[in-house]
């Protein structure tokens, strides 16, 4: 079952306990985009990734997938 945020991702609803909502929120935020433009993971972006788990690279890959899903409308 999807949460209310995932069911209507375009409405800006983020459920704090939903990992997909968290990933989408980070993917749509400024620190992800600044990191992508800089070609490196910015400290502020890494701080957002830390609560997602110890594997920062894996969390980053999940955020990138969420960014593609947000842009294309195709779930990650």
C-alpha positions in Angstrom: 0.0 0.0 0.0 1.3 3.5 -0.8 1.1 6.4 1.6 -0.9 9.5 0.9 2.3 11.3 -0.2 3.3 8.6 -2.7 -0.3 8.3 -4.0 -0.3 12.1 -4.9 3.4 13.0 -5.3 2.6 16.2 -7.2 0.7 17.7 -4.3 3.8 18.2 -2.2 2.7 15.8 0.6 5.6 14.2 2.4 5.0 11.5 5.0 8.0 11.6 7.4 7.8 7.8 8.0 7.8 6.9 4.3 11.2 6.3 2.8 9.9 7.0 -0.8 8.5 10.4 0.4 11.8 11.2 2.1 13.8 10.3 -1.1 11.4 12.4 -3.3 11.6 15.3 -0.9 15.4 15.3 -1.0 15.5 14.8 -4.7 13.4 17.9 -5.3 15.4 20.0 -2.8 18.1 22.5 -3.4 21.0 20.5 -1.9 20.6 17.6 -4.3 20.5 19.9 -7.3 23.5 21.9 -6.0 25.5 18.7 -5.6 24.6 17.5 -9.1 25.7 20.9 -10.6 28.9 20.8 -8.5 29.7 17.2 -9.5 30.2 16.2 -5.9 28.2 15.5 -2.8 27.9 18.8 -0.9 28.1 18.6 3.0 24.5 19.8 3.3 23.3 17.1 1.0 25.2 14.4 2.8 23.6 15.6 6.0 20.2 14.9 4.4 21.3 11.4 3.3 22.7 10.3 6.7 19.3 9.6 8.3 18.5 7.3 5.4 21.3 4.9 6.5 25.0 4.4 6.8 25.5 3.7 3.1 25.6 7.2 1.7 26.3 6.0 -1.9 23.3 3.7 -1.8 21.1 6.5 -0.5 22.4 8.9 -3.1 21.5 6.3 -5.9 18.0 6.0 -4.4 17.6 9.8 -4.4 18.8 10.0 -8.0 16.2 7.4 -9.0 13.5 9.4 -7.1 14.6 12.5 -9.0 14.1 10.7 -12.3 10.7 9.4 -11.2 9.6 12.9 -10.1 10.6 14.3 -13.5 9.1 11.5 -15.6 6.2 10.5 -13.5 7.3 6.9 -13.6 7.7 5.4 -10.1 11.3 4.5 -9.1 
